[in-house]
């Protein structure tokens, strides 16, 4: 899966999506995603299989189970494994749900 395909999958939720940041953030909820690192598999001194790790961040004003479910359905329907964590950003008064995925 390419980064462009990931973008299109995230857009299919109907939520605003941007890579890394929005120049002017839209109304909540919205999604930010970014490349975090690679964990490639090597064989014979070369890359045998590429694995790119991304962080997909869902921002919302309150705990938004509906938006989380939209995003998780997209991952599940496309066989994308994820780990999930959550925090509240007091300075921004918003929730951040982080999905760590590998494609």
Secondary structure, DSSP 8 states (H G I E B T S, - for coil): --HHHHHHHHHTTSSEEEES--SS--SSSEEEEEEEEE--EEETTEEEE--EEEEEEEEESS--HHHHHHHHHHHHHTT--EEEEEEEETTTTEEEEEEEEE-
